[in-house]
Amino acid sequence: MTAELADPLLAQLREAAAQSAAMASDALGRILIGEAAPILWRTIRGQLEGVPPAEQEEVHSAALLRLTERLQQWLAGNPEVEIENLRAYVAATGANGCRAWLRSRHPERTRLQNQLRRALLQNLRDAQGRDRLGLLTLTGLATRSDLALPLDLPEAELEACWE
């Protein structure tokens, strides 16, 4: 058995596709409804807790559509689509959908996160990872006040990145 068929759901889908396009479509529908949709919901509800249900539904629909497209590409043998574990791939698709939704709805949060990332990377590059901030960041011990200084931001504004 090849690595891509180690997942029983993917093997089931590949076997159905080998028989006929109609069987592949039926198998894909069963997998999407029975396996993928619940995983997407758990992921989306977990990451977008407090977001109105209608907006969560929007994210779910977009993620399910993206997943359907990618699985169809996988079935067609597209070498750019590598799926080894379908359940993990579904969860990652849901998380990516949540991040895309957050980026579109809260561009200031994304801007601050990118600014923080650039400042930390620049600080690490400047001292080749040997400075206090670089070491604290790498070990996960950096405080928000440690991070606010190189960004030249008030701690309260930086705090918004973690909310």
Phi, psi and omega in degrees: 000135181282165182300321182291340180259008177295333178281123183298328178291320178292321178298318178299317180294316180297318179297318178296320180294328179291335181276312178189160178295323180295318179293324177296317179297317178297315180297318179298316178299316179297318180293317180296316182284315186279329184246308189288313184303314178296322178295317177300316180299314180300317181296312184293314179296325178292322183271335182244037178302133180093348177279139181305143182305324181297324179284326174296321178297322177299315179294317180299314181298316180295319180292320179295320177297314179299317180296318178301314180299315182293320178293323176295321177295319178299315179297326180284355177087020178297118183291345179281346181256105179248117179232120178252327182229106186298317182297318177293322179296319179296314179298319178294322177297318177296316179296319177296322177296320178296316179297320178296319179296315179298318178299320182287327183271335184226069183297332180293326177295316179296319179299315179293320178297317179293321178296318178297314180300315180298316181296318180293317179295319179296317180298319179293320180294319183299318184255009180053037175077008184258354181280167184300311182297317179299316179293318179295320180294315181296327181271354180081015183258003181293137176266168180295328177291326175298323183277329184292326183301306180293340178275346185057047180236147171293147181303325181298321179290320178294325179302328180298336178293331183269352182275000000 
